[in-house]
């Protein structure tokens, strides 16, 4: 039983690490501000969520799990708020999103 | 084993986000990178505590998260209105 929980926790940590790397790589490589924001949200939701889940599985039913839940709740509320405020401030200050040419009906070439 | 791997991955994430904060053409790119660095360092603190067998590091992670959200909102308000004390309703035009 403990081996199964260890395995599950390791899988969750692996998934969290991979999603975090994808998010950070997208933050570096995406072409404009709004797409970078989209990439960073992968790190803040899936990456952090999977890592917290893996740590919770390792901790068991203790106070540590409650603290991890509190961190998850904090990220769950704070990160969309910060993203919304950031996008709104950028829009008000005139950062233009990078759009395709207006004639094309889809993003396919 | 996986704890050390995830810790290394998060350190790489911090380096990539730091590079974006250094490169970022607008101030909002830098702010987004700062926000990402805050979240990633929260996760890094939690993982590091588990790696050393000292989960008390989670308290530090919670403190980091609270400071991060307050800092991002304050800096955003400053860059949106040019003034930390402006009333909520008025928009710059």
N, CA and C atoms of all chains as a GROMACS GRO file, in nm:
protein
  606
    1UNK      N    1   0.084  -0.121   0.000
    1UNK     CA    2   0.000   0.000   0.000
    1UNK      C    3   0.087   0.125   0.000
    2UNK      N    4   0.189   0.123   0.083
    2UNK     CA    5   0.275   0.242   0.089
    2UNK      C    6   0.353   0.260  -0.040
    3UNK      N    7   0.384   0.143  -0.106
    3UNK     CA    8   0.456   0.154  -0.234
    3UNK      C    9   0.366   0.217  -0.340
    4UNK      N   10   0.237   0.179  -0.337
    4UNK     CA   11   0.143   0.236  -0.434
    4UNK      C   12   0.134   0.387  -0.416
    5UNK      N   13   0.127   0.431  -0.290
    5UNK     CA   14   0.116   0.575  -0.264
    5UNK      C   15   0.243   0.647  -0.306
    6UNK      N   16   0.359   0.581  -0.280
    6UNK     CA   17   0.485   0.642  -0.325
    6UNK      C   18   0.489   0.656  -0.476
    7UNK      N   19   0.441   0.551  -0.545
    7UNK     CA   20   0.441   0.554  -0.691
    7UNK      C   21   0.351   0.666  -0.743
    8UNK      N   22   0.230   0.675  -0.684
    8UNK     CA   23   0.136   0.780  -0.727
    8UNK      C   24   0.195   0.918  -0.702
    9UNK      N   25   0.257   0.933  -0.585
    9UNK     CA   26   0.316   1.064  -0.552
    9UNK      C   27   0.429   1.098  -0.648
   10UNK      N   28   0.510   0.996  -0.683
   10UNK     CA   29   0.618   1.020  -0.779
   10UNK      C   30   0.564   1.059  -0.916
   11UNK      N   31   0.455   0.994  -0.957
   11UNK     CA   32   0.395   1.028  -1.087
   11UNK      C   33   0.341   1.170  -1.086
   12UNK      N   34   0.275   1.208  -0.975
   12UNK     CA   35   0.222   1.345  -0.965
   12UNK      C   36   0.335   1.446  -0.968
   13UNK      N   37   0.444   1.417  -0.897
   13UNK     CA   38   0.556   1.511  -0.897
   13UNK      C   39   0.618   1.522  -1.035
   14UNK      N   40   0.626   1.408  -1.105
   14UNK     CA   41   0.682   1.410  -1.241
   14UNK      C   42   0.595   1.495  -1.333
   15UNK      N   43   0.461   1.473  -1.324
   15UNK     CA   44   0.370   1.551  -1.409
   15UNK      C   45   0.381   1.700  -1.376
   16UNK      N   46   0.390   1.732  -1.246
   16UNK     CA   47   0.402   1.872  -1.208
   16UNK      C   48   0.529   1.934  -1.260
   17UNK      N   49   0.641   1.857  -1.253
   17UNK     CA   50   0.768   1.910  -1.302
   17UNK      C   51   0.761   1.934  -1.452
   18UNK      N   52   0.699   1.838  -1.526
   18UNK     CA   53   0.692   1.854  -1.672
   18UNK      C   54   0.606   1.974  -1.709
   19UNK      N   55   0.489   1.987  -1.642
   19UNK     CA   56   0.402   2.101  -1.674
   19UNK      C   57   0.469   2.233  -1.638
   20UNK      N   58   0.545   2.235  -1.526
   20UNK     CA   59   0.615   2.359  -1.490
   20UNK      C   60   0.718   2.395  -1.595
   21UNK      N   61   0.791   2.293  -1.645
   21UNK     CA   62   0.892   2.322  -1.748
   21UNK      C   63   0.825   2.373  -1.875
   22UNK      N   64   0.710   2.311  -1.912
   22UNK     CA   65   0.640   2.357  -2.032
   22UNK      C   66   0.597   2.502  -2.016
   23UNK      N   67   0.542   2.535  -1.897
   23UNK     CA   68   0.497   2.672  -1.874
   23UNK      C   69   0.611   2.772  -1.880
   24UNK      N   70   0.724   2.738  -1.818
   24UNK     CA   71   0.836   2.832  -1.817
   24UNK      C   72   0.896   2.846  -1.957
   25UNK      N   73   0.903   2.735  -2.031
   25UNK     CA   74   0.955   2.740  -2.167
   25UNK      C   75   0.865   2.825  -2.256
   26UNK      N   76   0.731   2.810  -2.237
   26UNK     CA   77   0.638   2.892  -2.313
   26UNK      C   78   0.651   3.039  -2.276
   27UNK      N   79   0.673   3.067  -2.147
   27UNK     CA   80   0.691   3.206  -2.104
   27UNK      C   81   0.811   3.268  -2.173
   28UNK      N   82   0.911   3.187  -2.202
   28UNK     CA   83   1.029   3.242  -2.268
   28UNK      C   84   1.010   3.252  -2.419
   29UNK      N   85   0.935   3.159  -2.480
   29UNK     CA   86   0.938   3.146  -2.625
   29UNK      C   87   0.818   3.208  -2.697
   30UNK      N   88   0.706   3.232  -2.626
   30UNK     CA   89   0.587   3.280  -2.695
   30UNK      C   90   0.608   3.420  -2.753
   31UNK      N   91   0.534   3.455  -2.862
   31UNK     CA   92   0.570   3.576  -2.935
   31UNK      C   93   0.524   3.708  -2.872
   32UNK      N   94   0.411   3.714  -2.804
   32UNK     CA   95   0.372   3.844  -2.748
   32UNK      C   96   0.319   3.830  -2.607
   33UNK      N   97   0.284   3.943  -2.546
   33UNK     CA   98   0.256   3.943  -2.403
   33UNK      C   99   0.140   3.852  -2.363
   34UNK      N  100   0.030   3.856  -2.439
   34UNK     CA  101  -0.089   3.782  -2.396
   34UNK      C  102  -0.068   3.632  -2.410
   35UNK      N  103   0.005   3.589  -2.513
   35UNK     CA  104   0.033   3.445  -2.524
   35UNK      C  105   0.131   3.401  -2.415
   36UNK      N  106   0.222   3.490  -2.376
   36UNK     CA  107   0.312   3.456  -2.266
   36UNK      C  108   0.234   3.435  -2.137
   37UNK      N  109   0.130   3.520  -2.119
   37UNK     CA  110   0.046   3.504  -2.001
   37UNK      C  111  -0.023   3.370  -2.000
   38UNK      N  112  -0.071   3.331  -2.118
   38UNK     CA  113  -0.138   3.202  -2.132
   38UNK      C  114  -0.043   3.088  -2.096
   39UNK      N  115   0.083   3.098  -2.139
   39UNK     CA  116   0.180   2.993  -2.108
   39UNK      C  117   0.209   2.989  -1.959
   40UNK      N  118   0.219   3.108  -1.897
   40UNK     CA  119   0.253   3.110  -1.755
   40UNK      C  120   0.141   3.052  -1.670
   41UNK      N  121   0.016   3.060  -1.720
   41UNK     CA  122  -0.094   3.006  -1.640
   41UNK      C  123  -0.088   2.855  -1.633
   42UNK      N  124  -0.020   2.789  -1.730
   42UNK     CA  125  -0.001   2.644  -1.721
   42UNK      C  126   0.081   2.611  -1.596
   43UNK      N  127   0.187   2.689  -1.574
   43UNK     CA  128   0.271   2.665  -1.456
   43UNK      C  129   0.192   2.688  -1.328
   44UNK      N  130   0.104   2.792  -1.330
   44UNK     CA  131   0.038   2.827  -1.205
   44UNK      C  132  -0.078   2.734  -1.171
   45UNK      N  133  -0.138   2.669  -1.269
   45UNK     CA  134  -0.250   2.580  -1.235
   45UNK      C  135  -0.207   2.435  -1.233
   46UNK      N  136  -0.168   2.381  -1.349
   46UNK     CA  137  -0.139   2.238  -1.356
   46UNK      C  138  -0.008   2.203  -1.285
   47UNK      N  139   0.098   2.284  -1.308
   47UNK     CA  140   0.225   2.254  -1.245
   47UNK      C  141   0.216   2.257  -1.094
   48UNK      N  142   0.166   2.370  -1.041
   48UNK     CA  143   0.156   2.382  -0.895
   48UNK      C  144   0.057   2.281  -0.839
   49UNK      N  145  -0.054   2.258  -0.910
   49UNK     CA  146  -0.154   2.164  -0.860
   49UNK      C  147  -0.100   2.023  -0.849
   50UNK      N  148  -0.030   1.976  -0.952
   50UNK     CA  149   0.022   1.840  -0.948
   50UNK      C  150   0.131   1.826  -0.841
   51UNK      N  151   0.217   1.928  -0.829
   51UNK     CA  152   0.323   1.919  -0.728
   51UNK      C  153   0.262   1.916  -0.588
   52UNK      N  154   0.161   2.002  -0.565
   52UNK     CA  155   0.096   2.001  -0.433
   52UNK      C  156   0.028   1.868  -0.406
   53UNK      N  157  -0.034   1.810  -0.509
   53UNK     CA  158  -0.101   1.680  -0.492
   53UNK      C  159   0.001   1.572  -0.456
   54UNK      N  160   0.116   1.574  -0.525
   54UNK     CA  161   0.219   1.475  -0.494
   54UNK      C  162   0.272   1.490  -0.352
   55UNK      N  163   0.291   1.614  -0.308
   55UNK     CA  164   0.340   1.635  -0.172
   55UNK      C  165   0.235   1.594  -0.069
   56UNK      N  166   0.106   1.620  -0.102
   56UNK     CA  167  -0.001   1.579  -0.010
   56UNK      C  168  -0.005   1.428   0.006
   57UNK      N  169   0.016   1.355  -0.105
   57UNK     CA  170   0.017   1.209  -0.096
   57UNK      C  171   0.132   1.160  -0.010
   58UNK      N  172   0.245   1.231  -0.013
   58UNK     CA  173   0.356   1.190   0.071
   58UNK      C  174   0.333   1.222   0.217
   59UNK      N  175   0.259   1.332   0.244
   59UNK     CA  176   0.247   1.377   0.383
   59UNK      C  177   0.145   1.294   0.461
   60UNK      N  178   0.042   1.241   0.393
   60UNK     CA  179  -0.061   1.170   0.468
   60UNK      C  180  -0.154   1.266   0.541
   61UNK      N  181  -0.230   1.211   0.638
   61UNK     CA  182  -0.329   1.295   0.706
   61UNK      C  183  -0.265   1.367   0.824
   62UNK      N  184  -0.192   1.475   0.797
   62UNK     CA  185  -0.128   1.550   0.906
   62UNK      C  186  -0.155   1.698   0.887
   63UNK      N  187  -0.095   1.778   0.974
   63UNK     CA  188  -0.108   1.924   0.964
   63UNK      C  189  -0.042   1.975   0.836
   64UNK      N  190   0.060   1.901   0.790
   64UNK     CA  191   0.131   1.940   0.668
   64UNK      C  192   0.035   1.943   0.549
   65UNK      N  193  -0.056   1.845   0.545
   65UNK     CA  194  -0.153   1.843   0.436
   65UNK      C  195  -0.244   1.964   0.440
   66UNK      N  196  -0.281   2.007   0.562
   66UNK     CA  197  -0.365   2.126   0.575
   66UNK      C  198  -0.292   2.249   0.521
   67UNK      N  199  -0.160   2.256   0.554
   67UNK     CA  200  -0.083   2.371   0.504
   67UNK      C  201  -0.072   2.366   0.352
   68UNK      N  202  -0.054   2.247   0.297
   68UNK     CA  203  -0.047   2.235   0.152
   68UNK      C  204  -0.179   2.275   0.088
   69UNK      N  205  -0.291   2.236   0.153
   69UNK     CA  206  -0.423   2.278   0.102
   69UNK      C  207  -0.436   2.429   0.105
   70UNK      N  208  -0.383   2.492   0.213
   70UNK     CA  209  -0.389   2.638   0.222
   70UNK      C  210  -0.310   2.702   0.109
   71UNK      N  211  -0.192   2.646   0.078
   71UNK     CA  212  -0.113   2.700  -0.034
   71UNK      C  213  -0.190   2.686  -0.164
   72UNK      N  214  -0.255   2.569  -0.181
   72UNK     CA  215  -0.334   2.548  -0.302
   72UNK      C  216  -0.447   2.647  -0.314
   73UNK      N  217  -0.515   2.672  -0.201
   73UNK     CA  218  -0.626   2.768  -0.200
   73UNK      C  219  -0.577   2.908  -0.234
   74UNK      N  220  -0.460   2.943  -0.178
   74UNK     CA  221  -0.401   3.076  -0.204
   74UNK      C  222  -0.371   3.092  -0.352
   75UNK      N  223  -0.311   2.990  -0.413
   75UNK     CA  224  -0.281   2.999  -0.556
   75UNK      C  225  -0.410   3.003  -0.637
   76UNK      N  226  -0.509   2.922  -0.593
   76UNK     CA  227  -0.637   2.914  -0.664
   76UNK      C  228  -0.707   3.049  -0.670
   77UNK      N  229  -0.696   3.128  -0.562
   77UNK     CA  230  -0.763   3.258  -0.564
   77UNK      C  231  -0.673   3.368  -0.617
   78UNK      N  232  -0.545   3.364  -0.582
   78UNK     CA  233  -0.458   3.480  -0.610
   78UNK      C  234  -0.413   3.484  -0.754
   79UNK      N  235  -0.389   3.368  -0.814
   79UNK     CA  236  -0.328   3.371  -0.946
   79UNK      C  237  -0.423   3.420  -1.056
   80UNK      N  238  -0.554   3.381  -1.057
   80UNK     CA  239  -0.644   3.443  -1.155
   80UNK      C  240  -0.664   3.592  -1.132
   81UNK      N  241  -0.665   3.634  -1.004
   81UNK     CA  242  -0.679   3.777  -0.976
   81UNK      C  243  -0.562   3.856  -1.033
   82UNK      N  244  -0.440   3.805  -1.010
   82UNK     CA  245  -0.322   3.874  -1.061
   82UNK      C  246  -0.322   3.874  -1.213
   83UNK      N  247  -0.363   3.762  -1.274
   83UNK     CA  248  -0.365   3.756  -1.420
   83UNK      C  249  -0.465   3.855  -1.478
   84UNK      N  250  -0.584   3.861  -1.416
   84UNK     CA  251  -0.686   3.954  -1.463
   84UNK      C  252  -0.638   4.098  -1.452
   85UNK      N  253  -0.578   4.132  -1.336
   85UNK     CA  254  -0.532   4.270  -1.318
   85UNK      C  255  -0.420   4.302  -1.416
   86UNK      N  256  -0.334   4.204  -1.442
   86UNK     CA  257  -0.222   4.226  -1.534
   86UNK      C  258  -0.273   4.248  -1.676
   87UNK      N  259  -0.367   4.163  -1.722
   87UNK     CA  260  -0.418   4.178  -1.858
   87UNK      C  261  -0.493   4.310  -1.873
   88UNK      N  262  -0.569   4.347  -1.770
   88UNK     CA  263  -0.646   4.472  -1.777
   88UNK      C  264  -0.553   4.592  -1.781
   89UNK      N  265  -0.449   4.588  -1.697
   89UNK     CA  266  -0.354   4.701  -1.696
   89UNK      C  267  -0.282   4.711  -1.829
   90UNK      N  268  -0.244   4.596  -1.887
   90UNK     CA  269  -0.174   4.599  -2.015
   90UNK      C  270  -0.265   4.652  -2.124
   91UNK      N  271  -0.394   4.610  -2.121
   91UNK     CA  272  -0.489   4.657  -2.222
   91UNK      C  273  -0.510   4.807  -2.210
   92UNK      N  274  -0.523   4.856  -2.084
   92UNK     CA  275  -0.545   5.000  -2.065
   92UNK      C  276  -0.424   5.081  -2.104
   93UNK      N  277  -0.306   5.026  -2.088
   93UNK     CA  278  -0.186   5.101  -2.125
   93UNK      C  279  -0.151   5.082  -2.272
   94UNK      N  280  -0.235   5.011  -2.348
   94UNK     CA  281  -0.218   5.009  -2.492
   94UNK      C  282  -0.125   4.902  -2.545
   95UNK      N  283  -0.108   4.792  -2.474
   95UNK     CA  284  -0.031   4.680  -2.530
   95UNK      C  285  -0.124   4.605  -2.626
   96UNK      N  286  -0.087   4.601  -2.754
   96UNK     CA  287  -0.175   4.539  -2.854
   96UNK      C  288  -0.146   4.390  -2.863
   97UNK      N  289  -0.252   4.307  -2.868
   97UNK     CA  290  -0.229   4.165  -2.892
   97UNK      C  291  -0.184   4.142  -3.036
   98UNK      N  292  -0.106   4.036  -3.055
   98UNK     CA  293  -0.055   4.002  -3.188
   98UNK      C  294  -0.162   3.920  -3.259
   99UNK      N  295  -0.223   3.978  -3.364
   99UNK     CA  296  -0.332   3.910  -3.433
   99UNK      C  297  -0.287   3.865  -3.571
  100UNK      N  298  -0.360   3.766  -3.626
  100UNK     CA  299  -0.332   3.724  -3.762
  100UNK      C  300  -0.385   3.828  -3.859
  101UNK      N  301  -0.366   3.808  -3.989
  101UNK     CA  302  -0.419   3.905  -4.084
  101UNK      C  303  -0.571   3.892  -4.088
  102UNK      N  304  -0.643   4.004  -4.097
  102UNK     CA  305  -0.788   4.004  -4.077
  102UNK      C  306  -0.865   3.926  -4.183
  103UNK      N  307  -0.811   3.906  -4.303
  103UNK     CA  308  -0.886   3.837  -4.407
  103UNK      C  309  -0.898   3.688  -4.386
  104UNK      N  310  -0.800   3.628  -4.320
  104UNK     CA  311  -0.798   3.482  -4.309
  104UNK      C  312  -0.909   3.433  -4.218
  105UNK      N  313  -0.973   3.320  -4.254
  105UNK     CA  314  -1.085   3.272  -4.176
  105UNK      C  315  -1.038   3.183  -4.062
  106UNK      N  316  -0.919   3.126  -4.070
  106UNK     CA  317  -0.871   3.044  -3.960
  106UNK      C  318  -0.721   3.067  -3.947
  107UNK      N  319  -0.663   3.003  -3.848
  107UNK     CA  320  -0.520   3.025  -3.824
  107UNK      C  321  -0.435   2.936  -3.913
  108UNK      N  322  -0.500   2.848  -3.991
  108UNK     CA  323  -0.421   2.760  -4.078
  108UNK      C  324  -0.364   2.839  -4.197
  109UNK      N  325  -0.248   2.804  -4.240
  109UNK     CA  326  -0.189   2.875  -4.354
  109UNK      C  327  -0.257   2.840  -4.486
  110UNK      N  328   1.379   1.072  -0.465
  110UNK     CA  329   1.420   1.062  -0.605
  110UNK      C  330   1.341   1.160  -0.692
  111UNK      N  331   1.206   1.140  -0.694
  111UNK     CA  332   1.124   1.232  -0.772
  111UNK      C  333   1.124   1.371  -0.711
  112UNK      N  334   1.140   1.376  -0.576
  112UNK     CA  335   1.146   1.508  -0.511
  112UNK      C  336   1.264   1.588  -0.563
  113UNK      N  337   1.381   1.521  -0.575
  113UNK     CA  338   1.499   1.592  -0.624
  113UNK      C  339   1.480   1.633  -0.769
  114UNK      N  340   1.417   1.543  -0.849
  114UNK     CA  341   1.393   1.577  -0.991
  114UNK      C  342   1.303   1.698  -1.005
  115UNK      N  343   1.193   1.700  -0.927
  115UNK     CA  344   1.100   1.814  -0.936
  115UNK      C  345   1.167   1.942  -0.888
  116UNK      N  346   1.254   1.930  -0.785
  116UNK     CA  347   1.326   2.049  -0.738
  116UNK      C  348   1.417   2.105  -0.847
  117UNK      N  349   1.488   2.014  -0.917
  117UNK     CA  350   1.574   2.059  -1.026
  117UNK      C  351   1.493   2.125  -1.137
  118UNK      N  352   1.377   2.063  -1.170
  118UNK     CA  353   1.293   2.120  -1.276
  118UNK      C  354   1.246   2.259  -1.239
  119UNK      N  355   1.212   2.279  -1.111
  119UNK     CA  356   1.165   2.412  -1.070
  119UNK      C  357   1.279   2.513  -1.072
  120UNK      N  358   1.402   2.468  -1.044
  120UNK     CA  359   1.515   2.562  -1.053
  120UNK      C  360   1.534   2.606  -1.198
  121UNK      N  361   1.518   2.510  -1.292
  121UNK     CA  362   1.527   2.547  -1.434
  121UNK      C  363   1.416   2.644  -1.471
  122UNK      N  364   1.294   2.621  -1.418
  122UNK     CA  365   1.183   2.713  -1.442
  122UNK      C  366   1.216   2.853  -1.393
  123UNK      N  367   1.276   2.861  -1.274
  123UNK     CA  368   1.311   2.992  -1.220
  123UNK      C  369   1.411   3.061  -1.310
  124UNK      N  370   1.507   2.985  -1.364
  124UNK     CA  371   1.607   3.046  -1.453
  124UNK      C  372   1.541   3.098  -1.580
  125UNK      N  373   1.448   3.020  -1.638
  125UNK     CA  374   1.381   3.064  -1.761
  125UNK      C  375   1.297   3.188  -1.736
  126UNK      N  376   1.225   3.190  -1.623
  126UNK     CA  377   1.142   3.307  -1.593
  126UNK      C  378   1.228   3.429  -1.566
  127UNK      N  379   1.345   3.407  -1.506
  127UNK     CA  380   1.436   3.519  -1.480
  127UNK      C  381   1.489   3.576  -1.611
  128UNK      N  382   1.513   3.486  -1.707
  128UNK     CA  383   1.558   3.530  -1.839
  128UNK      C  384   1.450   3.615  -1.905
  129UNK      N  385   1.324   3.573  -1.892
  129UNK     CA  386   1.214   3.652  -1.950
  129UNK      C  387   1.204   3.786  -1.880
  130UNK      N  388   1.224   3.788  -1.747
  130UNK     CA  389   1.218   3.916  -1.676
  130UNK      C  390   1.330   4.008  -1.720
  131UNK      N  391   1.446   3.952  -1.756
  131UNK     CA  392   1.556   4.036  -1.802
  131UNK      C  393   1.533   4.083  -1.945
  132UNK      N  394   1.472   3.996  -2.028
  132UNK     CA  395   1.455   4.029  -2.170
  132UNK      C  396   1.334   4.116  -2.196
  133UNK      N  397   1.225   4.091  -2.117
  133UNK     CA  398   1.090   4.136  -2.148
  133UNK      C  399   1.081   4.275  -2.206
  134UNK      N  400   1.019   4.292  -2.324
  134UNK     CA  401   1.016   4.425  -2.384
  134UNK      C  402   0.932   4.525  -2.305
  135UNK      N  403   0.817   4.485  -2.255
  135UNK     CA  404   0.734   4.579  -2.178
  135UNK      C  405   0.745   4.548  -2.030
  136UNK      N  406   0.695   4.642  -1.950
  136UNK     CA  407   0.701   4.624  -1.806
  136UNK      C  408   0.606   4.512  -1.762
  137UNK      N  409   0.500   4.486  -1.844
  137UNK     CA  410   0.404   4.383  -1.804
  137UNK      C  411   0.463   4.244  -1.820
  138UNK      N  412   0.552   4.228  -1.920
  138UNK     CA  413   0.623   4.100  -1.932
  138UNK      C  414   0.706   4.074  -1.807
  139UNK      N  415   0.773   4.179  -1.761
  139UNK     CA  416   0.855   4.162  -1.641
  139UNK      C  417   0.769   4.128  -1.521
  140UNK      N  418   0.649   4.192  -1.512
  140UNK     CA  419   0.561   4.164  -1.399
  140UNK      C  420   0.508   4.022  -1.405
  141UNK      N  421   0.472   3.976  -1.525
  141UNK     CA  422   0.425   3.838  -1.538
  141UNK      C  423   0.536   3.741  -1.497
  142UNK      N  424   0.660   3.772  -1.538
  142UNK     CA  425   0.773   3.687  -1.499
  142UNK      C  426   0.791   3.690  -1.348
  143UNK      N  427   0.772   3.808  -1.286
  143UNK     CA  428   0.788   3.816  -1.141
  143UNK      C  429   0.682   3.733  -1.070
  144UNK      N  430   0.559   3.736  -1.124
  144UNK     CA  431   0.451   3.656  -1.067
  144UNK      C  432   0.483   3.507  -1.078
  145UNK      N  433   0.533   3.468  -1.196
  145UNK     CA  434   0.569   3.327  -1.216
  145UNK      C  435   0.682   3.286  -1.123
  146UNK      N  436   0.780   3.376  -1.105
  146UNK     CA  437   0.890   3.345  -1.014
  146UNK      C  438   0.838   3.326  -0.872
  147UNK      N  439   0.739   3.408  -0.833
  147UNK     CA  440   0.680   3.392  -0.700
  147UNK      C  441   0.616   3.256  -0.682
  148UNK      N  442   0.532   3.216  -0.780
  148UNK     CA  443   0.466   3.086  -0.769
  148UNK      C  444   0.567   2.972  -0.769
  149UNK      N  445   0.666   2.980  -0.860
  149UNK     CA  446   0.764   2.872  -0.869
  149UNK      C  447   0.848   2.863  -0.743
  150UNK      N  448   0.877   2.979  -0.681
  150UNK     CA  449   0.959   2.970  -0.560
  150UNK      C  450   0.878   2.918  -0.442
  151UNK      N  451   0.743   2.942  -0.443
  151UNK     CA  452   0.660   2.878  -0.341
  151UNK      C  453   0.671   2.726  -0.351
  152UNK      N  454   0.656   2.675  -0.474
  152UNK     CA  455   0.665   2.530  -0.494
  152UNK      C  456   0.804   2.480  -0.457
  153UNK      N  457   0.906   2.559  -0.492
  153UNK     CA  458   1.044   2.519  -0.463
  153UNK      C  459   1.066   2.509  -0.313
  154UNK      N  460   1.010   2.605  -0.237
  154UNK     CA  461   1.026   2.600  -0.091
  154UNK      C  462   0.958   2.477  -0.034
  155UNK      N  463   0.836   2.447  -0.082
  155UNK     CA  464   0.765   2.330  -0.032
  155UNK      C  465   0.843   2.202  -0.062
  156UNK      N  466   0.892   2.190  -0.187
  156UNK     CA  467   0.967   2.070  -0.224
  156UNK      C  468   1.096   2.059  -0.146
  157UNK      N  469   1.162   2.172  -0.123
  157UNK     CA  470   1.289   2.169  -0.052
  157UNK      C  471   1.270   2.126   0.093
  158UNK      N  472   1.159   2.171   0.154
  158UNK     CA  473   1.128   2.126   0.288
  158UNK      C  474   1.108   1.976   0.295
  159UNK      N  475   1.034   1.921   0.196
  159UNK     CA  476   1.014   1.776   0.196
  159UNK      C  477   1.144   1.702   0.168
  160UNK      N  478   1.229   1.760   0.082
  160UNK     CA  479   1.356   1.697   0.047
  160UNK      C  480   1.446   1.685   0.168
  161UNK      N  481   1.443   1.787   0.256
  161UNK     CA  482   1.528   1.784   0.375
  161UNK      C  483   1.458   1.721   0.494
  162UNK      N  484   1.332   1.676   0.476
  162UNK     CA  485   1.260   1.620   0.590
  162UNK      C  486   1.216   1.725   0.690
  163UNK      N  487   1.203   1.850   0.643
  163UNK     CA  488   1.157   1.956   0.734
  163UNK      C  489   1.039   2.029   0.673
  164UNK      N  490   0.917   1.977   0.687
  164UNK     CA  491   0.802   2.042   0.623
  164UNK      C  492   0.765   2.176   0.684
  165UNK      N  493   0.842   2.225   0.782
  165UNK     CA  494   0.814   2.360   0.837
  165UNK      C  495   0.837   2.466   0.732
  166UNK      N  496   0.910   2.432   0.625
  166UNK     CA  497   0.934   2.528   0.518
  166UNK      C  498   0.804   2.572   0.452
  167UNK      N  499   0.695   2.497   0.473
  167UNK     CA  500   0.566   2.534   0.412
  167UNK      C  501   0.518   2.669   0.463
  168UNK      N  502   0.549   2.702   0.589
  168UNK     CA  503   0.509   2.834   0.642
  168UNK      C  504   0.577   2.945   0.562
  169UNK      N  505   0.706   2.922   0.530
  169UNK     CA  506   0.776   3.020   0.447
  169UNK      C  507   0.710   3.031   0.311
  170UNK      N  508   0.664   2.918   0.257
  170UNK     CA  509   0.600   2.922   0.125
  170UNK      C  510   0.471   3.003   0.129
  171UNK      N  511   0.392   2.985   0.238
  171UNK     CA  512   0.268   3.063   0.249
  171UNK      C  513   0.299   3.212   0.257
  172UNK      N  514   0.401   3.247   0.337
  172UNK     CA  515   0.439   3.388   0.348
  172UNK      C  516   0.483   3.445   0.214
  173UNK      N  517   0.560   3.366   0.139
  173UNK     CA  518   0.604   3.410   0.007
  173UNK      C  519   0.484   3.437  -0.083
  174UNK      N  520   0.385   3.349  -0.079
  174UNK     CA  521   0.268   3.366  -0.165
  174UNK      C  522   0.192   3.493  -0.131
  175UNK      N  523   0.173   3.518   0.000
  175UNK     CA  524   0.100   3.639   0.039
  175UNK      C  525   0.174   3.765  -0.003
  176UNK      N  526   0.308   3.766   0.020
  176UNK     CA  527   0.386   3.883  -0.020
  176UNK      C  528   0.382   3.902  -0.171
  177UNK      N  529   0.383   3.791  -0.244
  177UNK     CA  530   0.385   3.797  -0.390
  177UNK      C  531   0.257   3.861  -0.444
  178UNK      N  532   0.141   3.819  -0.392
  178UNK     CA  533   0.016   3.874  -0.445
  178UNK      C  534   0.004   4.021  -0.411
  179UNK      N  535   0.044   4.059  -0.288
  179UNK     CA  536   0.036   4.200  -0.251
  179UNK      C  537   0.129   4.284  -0.338
  180UNK      N  538   0.252   4.232  -0.359
  180UNK     CA  539   0.348   4.307  -0.440
  180UNK      C  540   0.300   4.325  -0.583
  181UNK      N  541   0.247   4.218  -0.644
  181UNK     CA  542   0.205   4.230  -0.784
  181UNK      C  543   0.088   4.327  -0.797
  182UNK      N  544  -0.010   4.319  -0.706
  182UNK     CA  545  -0.125   4.409  -0.716
  182UNK      C  546  -0.082   4.554  -0.695
  183UNK      N  547   0.009   4.578  -0.599
  183UNK     CA  548   0.052   4.716  -0.574
  183UNK      C  549   0.127   4.773  -0.693
  184UNK      N  550   0.221   4.696  -0.749
  184UNK     CA  551   0.298   4.746  -0.863
  184UNK      C  552   0.207   4.766  -0.984
  185UNK      N  553   0.108   4.677  -1.001
  185UNK     CA  554   0.015   4.693  -1.113
  185UNK      C  555  -0.066   4.819  -1.099
  186UNK      N  556  -0.113   4.848  -0.978
  186UNK     CA  557  -0.192   4.969  -0.959
  186UNK      C  558  -0.106   5.091  -0.989
  187UNK      N  559   0.021   5.084  -0.949
  187UNK     CA  560   0.110   5.196  -0.977
  187UNK      C  561   0.129   5.216  -1.126
  188UNK      N  562   0.149   5.106  -1.201
  188UNK     CA  563   0.175   5.123  -1.343
  188UNK      C  564   0.049   5.153  -1.422
  189UNK      N  565  -0.069   5.120  -1.366
  189UNK     CA  566  -0.192   5.149  -1.439
  189UNK      C  567  -0.231   5.294  -1.422
  190UNK      N  568  -0.214   5.349  -1.302
  190UNK     CA  569  -0.265   5.483  -1.276
  190UNK      C  570  -0.156   5.582  -1.244
  191UNK      N  571  -0.032   5.538  -1.233
  191UNK     CA  572   0.076   5.629  -1.205
  191UNK      C  573   0.074   5.682  -1.063
  192UNK      N  574  -0.005   5.617  -0.975
  192UNK     CA  575  -0.023   5.670  -0.841
  192UNK      C  576  -0.076   5.558  -0.754
  193UNK      N  577  -0.011   5.537  -0.638
  193UNK     CA  578  -0.059   5.428  -0.553
  193UNK      C  579  -0.187   5.464  -0.482
  194UNK      N  580  -0.216   5.594  -0.463
  194UNK     CA  581  -0.330   5.634  -0.383
  194UNK      C  582  -0.452   5.673  -0.463
  195UNK      N  583  -0.455   5.644  -0.594
  195UNK     CA  584  -0.568   5.686  -0.676
  195UNK      C  585  -0.695   5.610  -0.636
  196UNK      N  586  -0.810   5.674  -0.655
  196UNK     CA  587  -0.936   5.609  -0.624
  196UNK      C  588  -0.961   5.496  -0.723
  197UNK      N  589  -1.050   5.404  -0.684
  197UNK     CA  590  -1.065   5.283  -0.763
  197UNK      C  591  -1.134   5.309  -0.896
  198UNK      N  592  -1.227   5.406  -0.900
  198UNK     CA  593  -1.312   5.418  -1.017
  198UNK      C  594  -1.245   5.480  -1.139
  199UNK      N  595  -1.152   5.573  -1.119
  199UNK     CA  596  -1.104   5.651  -1.232
  199UNK      C  597  -1.006   5.571  -1.317
  200UNK      N  598  -1.020   5.584  -1.450
  200UNK     CA  599  -0.931   5.517  -1.543
  200UNK      C  600  -0.850   5.622  -1.617
  201UNK      N  601  -0.726   5.592  -1.647
  201UNK     CA  602  -0.647   5.687  -1.727
  201UNK      C  603  -0.692   5.685  -1.872
  202UNK      N  604  -0.714   5.802  -1.930
  202UNK     CA  605  -0.752   5.806  -2.072
  202UNK      C  606  -0.669   5.912  -2.142
   0.00000   0.00000   0.00000
